[in-house]
Amino acid sequence: MKLSQLVLLMTCGLMVVGSNAAESPPSAQGGAPAVVERVEKAIEHGAKAAASGIEHGVKAAASGVERAAKAAASGAERGVKAAASGVQRGAKATAGAADSAAKKVSGSSASGASK
């Protein structure tokens, strides 16, 4: 079970407990009406805080996903640039090696023809 689901479940439970406390007569609870009101308010406050926490958590998760997507896009872009640079360097090195080999071959055939 995800954390947000657990918090939501706990919030709903607190709301149910709060509504049951409000429906029960004070004498059945064994407390004074002022105490019952304080408990009700505390439960409402806790439920609001839990709901606010869930809201903030969802926003933070969405922000994290967005930042991760941006980072992945940036990383992919850098990877493409690095790959292109590597291909260019490889092509340049291959061309240089081919040119060097061609000079050696043409140089050796010229010295062989002069004999």
Secondary structure, DSSP 8 states (H G I E B T S, - for coil): --HHHHHHHHHHHHHHHHHHHHHS-HHHHTS-HHHHHHHHHHHHHHHHHHHHHHHHHHHHHHHHHHHHHHHHHHHHHHHHHHHHHHHHHHHHHHHHHHHHHHHHHHHHHHHHH--
